[in-house]
């Protein structure tokens, strides 16, 4: 987390290197925050059976290999078959917690829905799910 904060400040935000202790303080603060509740749980509309079927699909199709519970990420980098503008194709998988709150997905924000993101992932091979399976997987992911 500290490395990501440092990189975000200096590279993404193009700021000056933070003073000693600032990165550690920011990391401690971020670690103290709880992830936001899912939209479905806020609306009181969690379909438990669909969620469990979606969890099964997530695990069965190998999604948990890179997006490992309970954080739904890993510290490794993977070639996901999608290169960015700098021809970079190795990415650390983002946490899927809170994915239902996101407007844009994938490393470049090119997907506007979970299904659109998963149609090109992993490694450009569609998951070949039927409509009911897509619904269940989306329900599960939106519950994180």
Beta strands, then each sheet from edge to edge (+ up, - down):
strand 1: 77-79
strand 2: 90-92
sheet 1: 1+ 2-
end
